[in-house]
Amino acid sequence: MHLLYFCIFYSKGLSVDATETHYSCEVGMVIDCPENEICVQLVTHSRNGICQCVEDYQRNSSGMCTPIG
């Protein structure tokens, strides 16, 4: 089951805003993230991650990743 949580995260040039809602996931598990999202590793040598929008998508006010533009 996915857990919702809030965090501030800076790593690998990625930033996650504390006001955004994210799902936890396991890196390499394709079905862990909602549509149009990928699992991004939180810590080196760990499979734990958070789901983030794929390239050219952004999270809208309802929390879904939608195309930019």
N, C-alpha and C positions, 0 to 999 in steps of 0.2 A: 504494500500500500504506500502511496506517496504521502509525504508529510509536507505541509505548507510551513514555511518559516521565513523570517525576515533576517537579513544580514547585510553587513558591509563587507565586501570581498574584493581584494586587489591581488591579482596574480597573473602572470603571463600577459600583462597589458590589458587584462579584462577588468571591468569594474561592475559591481552590482549595487544598485541603489537600495538603500534601506527601506524605501517605500514600495519597492516592487515585491510581488509574491512569486516565489519560485518553488518548484517541486524538487525533492531530493531524488537522486537516481544512482544507478550503478553504471559506471563507464563500460561501454561495450554491449550493453543490453539495449537493443534497438527499441523494444516496446516500453521502456521505462518512462519515456517522455511523451507529452501530448503531441499532436500533429504540428508540424512545422517547427519543432524544437529538437535540440541535440543535448546530450549529456556532456557537461564540461567538468573536467577533473578539478577537484578542490585543492588537493595536496599531492605532491609528487609521491609515487609509490603507493598510492591508495586508489581504490576503485570508486570511492565515494565522490559524488559530484552534484551539480545542480543543473536543471534543464534551462537552457537559454534559447532564444529565437535563432533560427538558422539565418544565414547571410541573406540580406535584402528583405528581412522581416523585422517587425518591431512589436513589442507588447502593447496592446491597446488598453483602454481604461477598464475593460472587463477581464483582463488577464490573458487574453488569447493572442497568439502571434499572428499578425496579419501582414500582408505585403506593404512595403514602404512605398508611398506615392499614390 
